Amino acid sequence: MLAEIIWNEATLGTVMALSIPIIAIIASFWFKIESVKSESELKKSMVERGMSVDEIERVLAMRSHKK
């Protein structure tokens, strides 16, 4: 009886409608985190290769202009 009251069509529709923006927000944060991790790994690899600060800045500036 309680399940019928809680999980009727209106409640299910509301839950599904609210889950879409929540999933979008979580995906947005996940994308930002992965982007920062990717850029950090790129910087680390450039430092390990012995690139100068000016070269690294140039590469990062070119990368941001392409986006």
TAUR-V595992 format. One record per helix or strand of 3 or more residues. SS is the DSSP state (2 for helix, 1 for strand). FROM is the first residue (numbers start at 0). TO is the last residue. Records with the same first field share a line. If there is no record, write none. Layout:
# TAUR-V595992
SS=FROM-TO + FROM-TO
This chain:
# TAUR-V595992
2=1-5 + 8-47 + 52-65
